[in-house]
Each structure stands twice: as structure tokens, then as C-alpha cells.
Amino acid sequence: MRTLVDRLVPPRKDRLVAFALPALHTAADAAKPMASLTAAVASGALTPCEATGLVEAFTKALKAADLETRLAALEQHMETARCIG
């Protein structure tokens, strides 16, 4: 039974990583930790995949937040245009 479960839901191969990053709120903030990530990969504290995963996750979050902001602005603009017209 365990072998079957292990094949259906394989154990995670990721490792827990303790790595301090500064607060990231904007796209400009993403440039700051790149040197830290590069140094961590060079020293072996992070694998290249782990560092790439962090950058990709932040980039996706930024894109989603930007899309949400832009959509809200368009909806507000359309609502305003309906009220005027």
C-alpha cells in the first residue's frame, strides 16, 4: 500500500531553506536581493533552481498585482463613463 501511495503522491524533494530577503513590494525592490541570491547560489546555500523559483514566484505575483490594479482602473473608468454618458 505504501509503495502505491508513494507512486501516486511522491515525497517532496525540496528542502527547507532559511534565507533572509528584504521586503519586496515593487519591481524596483526585486533588483536589491539579486546580489544576495547570486551569492547564496555561489556559496551553495541555495541551488540555482531554488533561487530561480524565488525570482519567478515574485515576478508572477507582481504581474498578477499589476493586472488586478489595471483591471480595477479600467472598471472604474468604464463606470465613470457610464455615469457621464
N, CA, C and O atoms as a GROMACS GRO file, in nm:
protein
  340
    1MET      N    1   0.082  -0.119   0.000
    1MET     CA    2   0.000   0.000   0.000
    1MET      C    3   0.088   0.126   0.000
    1MET      O    4   0.059   0.222  -0.072
    2ARG      N    5   0.194   0.126   0.080
    2ARG     CA    6   0.282   0.243   0.088
    2ARG      C    7   0.348   0.272  -0.047
    2ARG      O    8   0.360   0.387  -0.087
    3THR      N    9   0.390   0.167  -0.117
    3THR     CA   10   0.452   0.184  -0.248
    3THR      C   11   0.354   0.248  -0.344
    3THR      O   12   0.391   0.335  -0.423
    4LEU      N   13   0.230   0.205  -0.340
    4LEU     CA   14   0.128   0.263  -0.425
    4LEU      C   15   0.107   0.411  -0.395
    4LEU      O   16   0.098   0.492  -0.487
    5VAL      N   17   0.098   0.445  -0.268
    5VAL     CA   18   0.080   0.585  -0.228
    5VAL      C   19   0.201   0.668  -0.268
    5VAL      O   20   0.186   0.780  -0.315
    6ASP      N   21   0.322   0.614  -0.250
    6ASP     CA   22   0.443   0.687  -0.289
    6ASP      C   23   0.447   0.714  -0.439
    6ASP      O   24   0.503   0.815  -0.482
    7ARG      N   25   0.391   0.626  -0.517
    7ARG     CA   26   0.389   0.647  -0.662
    7ARG      C   27   0.282   0.748  -0.702
    7ARG      O   28   0.301   0.827  -0.794
    8LEU      N   29   0.169   0.745  -0.632
    8LEU     CA   30   0.062   0.839  -0.662
    8LEU      C   31   0.094   0.980  -0.614
    8LEU      O   32   0.067   1.078  -0.683
    9VAL      N   33   0.151   0.988  -0.495
    9VAL     CA   34   0.187   1.117  -0.435
    9VAL      C   35   0.333   1.106  -0.389
    9VAL      O   36   0.359   1.075  -0.273
   10PRO      N   37   0.426   1.131  -0.481
   10PRO     CA   38   0.567   1.115  -0.444
   10PRO      C   39   0.609   1.214  -0.337
   10PRO      O   40   0.556   1.325  -0.331
   11PRO      N   41   0.704   1.175  -0.252
   11PRO     CA   42   0.750   1.266  -0.147
   11PRO      C   43   0.819   1.388  -0.209
   11PRO      O   44   0.882   1.378  -0.314
   12ARG      N   45   0.805   1.500  -0.142
   12ARG     CA   46   0.870   1.623  -0.190
   12ARG      C   47   1.020   1.609  -0.183
   12ARG      O   48   1.074   1.549  -0.090
   13LYS      N   49   1.087   1.665  -0.280
   13LYS     CA   50   1.233   1.661  -0.282
   13LYS      C   51   1.292   1.795  -0.245
   13LYS      O   52   1.414   1.809  -0.235
   14ASP      N   53   1.205   1.894  -0.225
   14ASP     CA   54   1.253   2.026  -0.184
   14ASP      C   55   1.307   2.018  -0.042
   14ASP      O   56   1.274   1.928   0.035
   15ARG      N   57   1.390   2.114  -0.009
   15ARG     CA   58   1.442   2.121   0.126
   15ARG      C   59   1.400   2.254   0.187
   15ARG      O   60   1.376   2.351   0.115
   16LEU      N   61   1.393   2.257   0.316
   16LEU     CA   62   1.362   2.381   0.386
   16LEU      C   63   1.484   2.472   0.379
   16LEU      O   64   1.594   2.430   0.413
   17VAL      N   65   1.463   2.594   0.335
   17VAL     CA   66   1.573   2.687   0.318
   17VAL      C   67   1.548   2.809   0.405
   17VAL      O   68   1.443   2.873   0.395
   18ALA      N   69   1.644   2.841   0.490
   18ALA     CA   70   1.636   2.963   0.570
   18ALA      C   71   1.722   3.067   0.500
   18ALA      O   72   1.845   3.057   0.497
   19PHE      N   73   1.656   3.167   0.446
   19PHE     CA   74   1.730   3.268   0.371
   19PHE      C   75   1.659   3.401   0.389
   19PHE      O   76   1.540   3.413   0.357
   20ALA      N   77   1.729   3.499   0.438
   20ALA     CA   78   1.669   3.630   0.465
   20ALA      C   79   1.669   3.714   0.338
   20ALA      O   80   1.771   3.730   0.271
   21LEU      N   81   1.552   3.767   0.305
   21LEU     CA   82   1.539   3.858   0.192
   21LEU      C   83   1.476   3.987   0.242
   21LEU      O   84   1.393   3.984   0.334
   22PRO      N   85   1.513   4.100   0.184
   22PRO     CA   86   1.446   4.224   0.221
   22PRO      C   87   1.302   4.221   0.172
   22PRO      O   88   1.266   4.141   0.086
   23ALA      N   89   1.220   4.308   0.227
   23ALA     CA   90   1.081   4.316   0.185
   23ALA      C   91   1.074   4.352   0.037
   23ALA      O   92   1.145   4.441  -0.010
   24LEU      N   93   0.989   4.282  -0.035
   24LEU     CA   94   0.972   4.306  -0.178
   24LEU      C   95   0.830   4.355  -0.201
   24LEU      O   96   0.734   4.281  -0.179
   25HIS      N   97   0.817   4.480  -0.246
   25HIS     CA   98   0.686   4.537  -0.269
   25HIS      C   99   0.665   4.582  -0.413
   25HIS      O  100   0.553   4.583  -0.462
   26THR      N  101   0.772   4.620  -0.479
   26THR     CA  102   0.762   4.670  -0.615
   26THR      C  103   0.865   4.602  -0.704
   26THR      O  104   0.953   4.531  -0.655
   27ALA      N  105   0.854   4.626  -0.833
   27ALA     CA  106   0.951   4.569  -0.927
   27ALA      C  107   1.091   4.620  -0.897
   27ALA      O  108   1.189   4.547  -0.912
   28ALA      N  109   1.101   4.745  -0.854
   28ALA     CA  110   1.232   4.802  -0.821
   28ALA      C  111   1.296   4.728  -0.704
   28ALA      O  112   1.418   4.715  -0.697
   29ASP      N  113   1.214   4.679  -0.611
   29ASP     CA  114   1.266   4.605  -0.496
   29ASP      C  115   1.330   4.472  -0.537
   29ASP      O  116   1.416   4.421  -0.466
   30ALA      N  117   1.288   4.417  -0.650
   30ALA     CA  118   1.339   4.286  -0.692
   30ALA      C  119   1.486   4.290  -0.727
   30ALA      O  120   1.555   4.189  -0.717
   31ALA      N  121   1.536   4.405  -0.768
   31ALA     CA  122   1.678   4.416  -0.805
   31ALA      C  123   1.770   4.405  -0.683
   31ALA      O  124   1.882   4.355  -0.694
   32LYS      N  125   1.723   4.450  -0.569
   32LYS     CA  126   1.807   4.451  -0.449
   32LYS      C  127   1.854   4.312  -0.404
   32LYS      O  128   1.973   4.295  -0.378
   33PRO      N  129   1.766   4.214  -0.396
   33PRO     CA  130   1.811   4.084  -0.346
   33PRO      C  131   1.883   3.998  -0.449
   33PRO      O  132   1.930   3.890  -0.414
   34MET      N  133   1.891   4.041  -0.573
   34MET     CA  134   1.957   3.959  -0.674
   34MET      C  135   2.102   3.930  -0.640
   34MET      O  136   2.150   3.819  -0.663
   35ALA      N  137   2.173   4.028  -0.584
   35ALA     CA  138   2.312   4.004  -0.544
   35ALA      C  139   2.318   3.902  -0.432
   35ALA      O  140   2.407   3.817  -0.430
   36SER      N  141   2.224   3.910  -0.338
   36SER     CA  142   2.220   3.813  -0.227
   36SER      C  143   2.188   3.673  -0.278
   36SER      O  144   2.248   3.575  -0.234
   37LEU      N  145   2.094   3.663  -0.371
   37LEU     CA  146   2.060   3.532  -0.428
   37LEU      C  147   2.178   3.474  -0.504
   37LEU      O  148   2.208   3.355  -0.492
   38THR      N  149   2.246   3.557  -0.582
   38THR     CA  150   2.362   3.511  -0.657
   38THR      C  151   2.472   3.462  -0.564
   38THR      O  152   2.534   3.359  -0.588
   39ALA      N  153   2.496   3.537  -0.458
   39ALA     CA  154   2.599   3.497  -0.360
   39ALA      C  155   2.560   3.368  -0.290
   39ALA      O  156   2.645   3.283  -0.265
   40ALA      N  157   2.430   3.352  -0.258
   40ALA     CA  158   2.384   3.230  -0.192
   40ALA      C  159   2.400   3.108  -0.283
   40ALA      O  160   2.435   3.000  -0.236
   41VAL      N  161   2.373   3.126  -0.411
   41VAL     CA  162   2.393   3.016  -0.506
   41VAL      C  163   2.543   2.984  -0.518
   41VAL      O  164   2.582   2.867  -0.519
   42ALA      N  165   2.625   3.088  -0.526
   42ALA     CA  166   2.770   3.067  -0.538
   42ALA      C  167   2.828   2.995  -0.417
   42ALA      O  168   2.920   2.914  -0.430
   43SER      N  169   2.773   3.024  -0.299
   43SER     CA  170   2.825   2.960  -0.177
   43SER      C  171   2.764   2.822  -0.151
   43SER      O  172   2.810   2.749  -0.064
   44GLY      N  173   2.659   2.789  -0.227
   44GLY     CA  174   2.595   2.659  -0.208
   44GLY      C  175   2.480   2.661  -0.109
   44GLY      O  176   2.420   2.557  -0.082
   45ALA      N  177   2.449   2.778  -0.053
   45ALA     CA  178   2.338   2.788   0.041
   45ALA      C  179   2.204   2.765  -0.029
   45ALA      O  180   2.110   2.712   0.031
   46LEU      N  181   2.195   2.805  -0.156
   46LEU     CA  182   2.077   2.783  -0.238
   46LEU      C  183   2.119   2.716  -0.368
   46LEU      O  184   2.228   2.740  -0.419
   47THR      N  185   2.030   2.633  -0.420
   47THR     CA  186   2.057   2.577  -0.552
   47THR      C  187   2.010   2.678  -0.656
   47THR      O  188   1.928   2.764  -0.625
   48PRO      N  189   2.060   2.668  -0.778
   48PRO     CA  190   2.012   2.759  -0.882
   48PRO      C  191   1.859   2.748  -0.900
   48PRO      O  192   1.793   2.849  -0.924
   49CYS      N  193   1.805   2.629  -0.888
   49CYS     CA  194   1.660   2.611  -0.903
   49CYS      C  195   1.584   2.684  -0.792
   49CYS      O  196   1.480   2.745  -0.817
   50GLU      N  197   1.635   2.678  -0.670
   50GLU     CA  198   1.568   2.747  -0.559
   50GLU      C  199   1.570   2.898  -0.580
   50GLU      O  200   1.470   2.966  -0.558
   51ALA      N  201   1.683   2.950  -0.623
   51ALA     CA  202   1.693   3.095  -0.646
   51ALA      C  203   1.601   3.136  -0.761
   51ALA      O  204   1.531   3.237  -0.752
   52THR      N  205   1.601   3.058  -0.868
   52THR     CA  206   1.515   3.088  -0.982
   52THR      C  207   1.369   3.082  -0.941
   52THR      O  208   1.289   3.165  -0.983
   53GLY      N  209   1.335   2.985  -0.859
   53GLY     CA  210   1.197   2.972  -0.811
   53GLY      C  211   1.151   3.094  -0.734
   53GLY      O  212   1.037   3.138  -0.750
   54LEU      N  213   1.239   3.149  -0.651
   54LEU     CA  214   1.203   3.269  -0.576
   54LEU      C  215   1.178   3.387  -0.669
   54LEU      O  216   1.080   3.460  -0.653
   55VAL      N  217   1.266   3.405  -0.765
   55VAL     CA  218   1.253   3.517  -0.858
   55VAL      C  219   1.128   3.500  -0.943
   55VAL      O  220   1.054   3.596  -0.964
   56GLU      N  221   1.103   3.378  -0.991
   56GLU     CA  222   0.985   3.354  -1.074
   56GLU      C  223   0.856   3.375  -0.996
   56GLU      O  224   0.760   3.432  -1.048
   57ALA      N  225   0.853   3.328  -0.872
   57ALA     CA  226   0.733   3.345  -0.789
   57ALA      C  227   0.704   3.493  -0.765
   57ALA      O  228   0.589   3.536  -0.771
   58PHE      N  229   0.807   3.571  -0.737
   58PHE     CA  230   0.788   3.713  -0.715
   58PHE      C  231   0.742   3.782  -0.842
   58PHE      O  232   0.655   3.869  -0.838
   59THR      N  233   0.801   3.744  -0.955
   59THR     CA  234   0.762   3.803  -1.083
   59THR      C  235   0.616   3.773  -1.114
   59THR      O  236   0.543   3.862  -1.159
   60LYS      N  237   0.571   3.650  -1.091
   60LYS     CA  238   0.431   3.615  -1.114
   60LYS      C  239   0.339   3.694  -1.023
   60LYS      O  240   0.233   3.740  -1.066
   61ALA      N  241   0.378   3.710  -0.898
   61ALA     CA  242   0.297   3.787  -0.804
   61ALA      C  243   0.287   3.934  -0.848
   61ALA      O  244   0.181   3.994  -0.839
   62LEU      N  245   0.399   3.990  -0.896
   62LEU     CA  246   0.397   4.128  -0.946
   62LEU      C  247   0.304   4.143  -1.065
   62LEU      O  248   0.227   4.239  -1.074
   63LYS      N  249   0.312   4.048  -1.157
   63LYS     CA  250   0.227   4.053  -1.276
   63LYS      C  251   0.080   4.044  -1.237
   63LYS      O  252  -0.004   4.117  -1.291
   64ALA      N  253   0.048   3.956  -1.144
   64ALA     CA  254  -0.092   3.941  -1.100
   64ALA      C  255  -0.141   4.068  -1.032
   64ALA      O  256  -0.253   4.112  -1.057
   65ALA      N  257  -0.058   4.127  -0.947
   65ALA     CA  258  -0.097   4.251  -0.879
   65ALA      C  259  -0.114   4.365  -0.978
   65ALA      O  260  -0.207   4.444  -0.966
   66ASP      N  261  -0.025   4.373  -1.076
   66ASP     CA  262  -0.035   4.477  -1.178
   66ASP      C  263  -0.162   4.460  -1.260
   66ASP      O  264  -0.232   4.557  -1.289
   67LEU      N  265  -0.192   4.337  -1.298
   67LEU     CA  266  -0.312   4.310  -1.376
   67LEU      C  267  -0.438   4.347  -1.296
   67LEU      O  268  -0.531   4.407  -1.350
   68GLU      N  269  -0.439   4.313  -1.168
   68GLU     CA  270  -0.553   4.347  -1.084
   68GLU      C  271  -0.571   4.498  -1.073
   68GLU      O  272  -0.683   4.548  -1.082
   69THR      N  273  -0.463   4.571  -1.055
   69THR     CA  274  -0.468   4.716  -1.045
   69THR      C  275  -0.519   4.778  -1.176
   69THR      O  276  -0.604   4.867  -1.175
   70ARG      N  277  -0.466   4.730  -1.287
   70ARG     CA  278  -0.507   4.784  -1.416
   70ARG      C  279  -0.653   4.752  -1.448
   70ARG      O  280  -0.724   4.836  -1.503
   71LEU      N  281  -0.697   4.631  -1.412
   71LEU     CA  282  -0.836   4.593  -1.434
   71LEU      C  283  -0.929   4.679  -1.350
   71LEU      O  284  -1.033   4.724  -1.398
   72ALA      N  285  -0.894   4.702  -1.226
   72ALA     CA  286  -0.976   4.787  -1.139
   72ALA      C  287  -0.984   4.929  -1.195
   72ALA      O  288  -1.091   4.991  -1.190
   73ALA      N  289  -0.874   4.980  -1.247
   73ALA     CA  290  -0.874   5.114  -1.306
   73ALA      C  291  -0.963   5.119  -1.430
   73ALA      O  292  -1.037   5.216  -1.449
   74LEU      N  293  -0.958   5.016  -1.514
   74LEU     CA  294  -1.044   5.011  -1.632
   74LEU      C  295  -1.192   5.003  -1.592
   74LEU      O  296  -1.277   5.071  -1.650
   75GLU      N  297  -1.221   4.919  -1.493
   75GLU     CA  298  -1.359   4.909  -1.447
   75GLU      C  299  -1.409   5.042  -1.392
   75GLU      O  300  -1.522   5.082  -1.418
   76GLN      N  301  -1.325   5.111  -1.317
   76GLN     CA  302  -1.362   5.241  -1.263
   76GLN      C  303  -1.385   5.342  -1.375
   76GLN      O  304  -1.479   5.422  -1.371
   77HIS      N  305  -1.298   5.338  -1.475
   77HIS     CA  306  -1.311   5.427  -1.590
   77HIS      C  307  -1.441   5.400  -1.665
   77HIS      O  308  -1.510   5.494  -1.704
   78MET      N  309  -1.475   5.274  -1.686
   78MET     CA  310  -1.597   5.238  -1.757
   78MET      C  311  -1.720   5.280  -1.676
   78MET      O  312  -1.819   5.326  -1.733
   79GLU      N  313  -1.716   5.263  -1.546
   79GLU     CA  314  -1.827   5.303  -1.460
   79GLU      C  315  -1.846   5.454  -1.465
   79GLU      O  316  -1.958   5.502  -1.471
   80THR      N  317  -1.735   5.527  -1.462
   80THR     CA  318  -1.742   5.672  -1.470
   80THR      C  319  -1.798   5.716  -1.605
   80THR      O  320  -1.878   5.809  -1.613
   81ALA      N  321  -1.755   5.648  -1.712
   81ALA     CA  322  -1.803   5.682  -1.846
   81ALA      C  323  -1.952   5.656  -1.859
   81ALA      O  324  -2.022   5.731  -1.928
   82ARG      N  325  -2.003   5.551  -1.795
   82ARG     CA  326  -2.146   5.520  -1.799
   82ARG      C  327  -2.227   5.627  -1.727
   82ARG      O  328  -2.336   5.664  -1.771
   83CYS      N  329  -2.174   5.675  -1.616
   83CYS     CA  330  -2.243   5.778  -1.539
   83CYS      C  331  -2.251   5.909  -1.616
   83CYS      O  332  -2.351   5.980  -1.607
   84ILE      N  333  -2.147   5.941  -1.690
   84ILE     CA  334  -2.142   6.065  -1.766
   84ILE      C  335  -2.228   6.054  -1.891
   84ILE      O  336  -2.301   6.147  -1.924
   85GLY      N  337  -2.220   5.940  -1.961
   85GLY     CA  338  -2.289   5.924  -2.089
   85GLY      C  339  -2.426   5.874  -2.072
   85GLY      O  340  -2.497   5.855  -2.171
   0.00000   0.00000   0.00000
